[in-house]
């Protein structure tokens, strides 16, 4: 992690930096923010053992049962408890506050419910609330856990629940799915986190729901429920414009001809800018039609509804006169924060909240001002009750800068994530430096970004900034000039060649979005290991060093640092034969989602409770690693200690200077207290000695923040020399003369 050559060892007191701690000196004590409290109705989804007659809109018992399950009903209950409380006005809320969010939770563990191996008879939420686990997290420096979606999802058909079709992002209730635990276990998890100075981050989905009680009540034309969705009542005289719904289905996707006919007749706005998850014969448009359905008055109706994503994910209407969709989403957010006790929320699918007819061409459905307005409402409400939000949405640099002015407090760093993998795979940081400078030029505050290693999704390399909005701009890389769209494809193709195929047969391309891989398997391919079975102790050590380099890159700059359980244990991808049925449809992401045991709870378990096969790991459990000072986790703890102690996470990025050798990356930051901090990283396999120079570096003495020993003096040109080991790095501070 750091280097200590003989000429750095100092005995003069002037060459040893005095103790400086961000925690002790730079932030005054802050009382915890007051929060109101509210409870939703205690009505978990349940099937009726002896259903009273048919699941039909004309059956009052069925309608009442659906109302009991609905999220809009829970939202109404929560809202009434909170109205008029003085605590609803205790916190500022208008502007995003990334530094308040990062100050509260700067190092995140991102969980994936299906892959965590728990102790026998222990739930996912029970495991994440385990006191010993939180002691380990605290020792590492992790102060937040993002749970991933854990509420009931899927749909309702008749009296029965149907399973999730999108990893629990098709939510149908505010109740916790029993597959993951209980509401009491969620609250206990939040209490355990608080005991160890941590925070729990939950999810809401502002863009859509599943086909649960709210959607079924909308089909029944009951109350305000149709106002939740982009749901259009097609009169019987126009039913000839609709396709027939196959027997056994509750909807059918419109093909382009039906979409066009309905648009020309004035019933729907028709084609949108793109069809996400397009698949011939399955999803050819963003609209689906229901079969004839009796509503609660006995009237037979057919509906057409919008869904940006899958057929079972009807889109929420943020500008219906009832504002029912807005009420549902805000209620879900308040339930998580004020009933369950979370401190932050991820906003999923929050870029698709506005849609408008276009006079010519497809309807306006992306980059719509309504999305920004809705995100501002959500972010403001969450801040109003003392929480924070982040968005995990792949946007251009310009769009991230714009959304950073309103709405979410933090945005996922899809800007430099593929770029630092590219730097590792090519041992050249030029593209990484280019992307960092693009972000600076657009006015992005690095402290507002979530810099992450692996999560449950693929290594995204769409590079939308270069491929879309800046497709025709000119860029230079490696002495060659590219248009933005050509540069994006060059980077993608290079990554495909370097970490998939013959170079990394254990990794796999996922559609056009990216590469399914773990961080360890990206590194293995980058280092030339094409056979995971041939990896021995020496290879593990090299993978570990490169893995720690990527941790240094993400941690020693302003913003949130995030990593997964797969990172902590050094997981490798599953063999294709282990998840053959899951990847048969092309979703290769299941290769990277192998089960892992963070705490050694079940050493003999071959699968998680959800059935995911156990992955091979290179590093071991947290207790094992914390007992070994040379382990990945122990060395990670040292990296995070430097980050936390000196407040690197809340600083500002000043410069990404040119470097004399392609393996070197230098980031110059200004800390919250005004001092200049320099991060120098070696993305190559060989030791380097190089000059660091920037107009942003003042004259003074440079100290290693890890050892507090002097590195060098800054000369009159604003430069100094640094020596870095293979895949090594230094976090340094300049003490001005």
Secondary structure, 3 states (H helix, E strand, C coil): CCCCCHHHCCCCHHHECCCCCHHHHCCCCCCCCCCCCCCCCCCCCCCCCCCCCCCCCCCHHHHHHHHHHCHHHHHHHHHHHHCCCHHHHCCCCCCCCHHHHHHHCCEEEECCHHHECCCCCCCHHHHHCCHHHHHHHHHHCCCEEECCCCEEECEEECCEEECCCCCCCCEEEEEECCCCCCHHHHHHHHHHHHHCCCEEEEEEECCECCECHHHHHHHCCCCCHHHHECEEEECHHHHHHCCCCCCCCCCEECCHHHHHHHHHCCCCCCCECCCCCCECCCECCCEEECCCEECCCCCEEEEEEECCCCCCCCEECCCCCCCHHHHHHHHHHHHHHHHHCCCEEEEECCCCCCCECCCCCCEECCCCHHHHHHHHHHHHHHHHCCCEEEECCCCCHHHHHHHCCCCCCEEECCCCHHHHHHHHHHCCCHHHHHHHHHHHHHCCCHHHEEEECCCCCCEECCCHHHHHHCCCCEEEECCEEEEHHHHHHHHHHHHHHHHCCCCCCCCEEECCCEEECCHHHHHHHHCCCCCHHHCCHHHHHHHHHHHHHHHHHHHCCCCEEEEEHHHHHCECCCCHHHHHHHHCCCCHHHHHCCEECCCCCCCCCCECCCCCEECCECCCCHHHHHCCCCCHHHHHHHHHHHHHHCCHHHCEEEECCCCCCCCEEEEEEECCCCCEEEEEEECCCCCEEEEEECCCCCCEEEEECCCCEEEEECCCCCEEEEEECCCCEEEEEEEEC
